[in-house]
Structures are given as structure tokens and as C-alpha cells.
């Protein structure tokens, strides 16, 4: 069974930093793409960042230059380092993986509040 | 970048058929995936590759994709189907490959 468990969310001041973690079990993080998706209160799903198996990383324009995605294959863990946080970054952050072009496996999410 | 458009809300009586549309330029050539999200929970994939159902998803959920519109169809709607539904595609040629529609709130009357 595939499981993704996020942690690291919390309350942070504007301009502050936070690092999210996502521990993955049931699939090999080095062989599957991993992505972060966020959902602001009352809003829809928004893609944040993606790491391909090659290590190539992509970011939404709204977070480029402030967020950094990384993974530790040995620890089966995906990270999202967030700097210079803004009120509009307030959201539930989901760690997601999939096969091909679909997002098959979702974590339960971790709430980040910037205030 | 590629844009997906969904109607914000759809209402249907129990037992009827709900159709949720996802519009995009020539979306028929892309694989469309659908997610169901109930309040306070993470999204769950209900269809992938336009019309394939993951294990555990009822046969009442079906999909189609042609031209500029993909459609999620829920037959014999039940109270438990009330949720937000999102379509998603992957644009492999883009630096922003994961694209979601804005979501449709399905209300069961």
C-alpha cells in the first residue's frame, strides 16, 4: 500500500521560512515523480512544484525563486523548503505521486498559515 | 499556458445522472484525470486516462473526452457523491506540467 505522510506545516510570520517533509512508503521515490499541490482556504487545487525521477525540478510562477523541492532517496522523503513566505501562501499542502500523467497517490496534507 | 475550464456548480437529484464538464483547447488529444474531494479530506482519483476507473471506484463513474470537452458522468447519483470534482491534464511540453481545472461543486438535492 502506498502512503505519503506530510509534516512540517504550522504558523509562520510573513517573510519567514518553513520546510515541509513527505515520507513515502510503498513506492520508490527515485523511480516516481513527486509533486506538491496546495489548496488555499475555500479555493481549488493549485500545482506548486514537481520533481522528476531525473531530479529535474519545476515550479509554479508564484513560488519560483522562493521555494525549493528536493528529495532524499535513502530516507524515502520529499521536501519543500519555503522562504520569504507571504499571506497568499496560506494553504493545505499535499504531497502527491503518480504514474504517467495522473496523480494517483495523495498525502493527507499539512496546513501552512502565514500571518 | 494551457487552461482548463469547469462550471463552478452542478446540482442533481438522487438517482439522476450528473455530468461535469472540463473544457480545454483540443483537450480530446490529452489524457484527462478526475479527482473527487470531500470536505476536510484529500482528493481521491476517480478516473484516469479519460475513462479508466481505479480499483474501488464504482462503475457509476464514467468519462469521455472529445474535441474541446472532457466529461465526468456519475450515474444513479447518491448523497455520498456530493463533493468537489477537479479535472487535470499533464502538459509535458511546459515548465508547468500539472494543470487543474477550477473545480465543480456537485450538490445532491
Interface residues (C-beta under 8 A of the other chain):
Chain A: X35 X37 X44 X45 X46 X47 X50 X58 X60 X61 X94 X100 X101 X102 X103 X104 X106 X107 X108 X109
Chain B: X31 X33 X35 X37 X42 X43 X44 X45 X48 X49 X54 X84 X86 X88 X89 X90 X92 X95 X96 X97 X98 X99 X100 X101 X102 X103
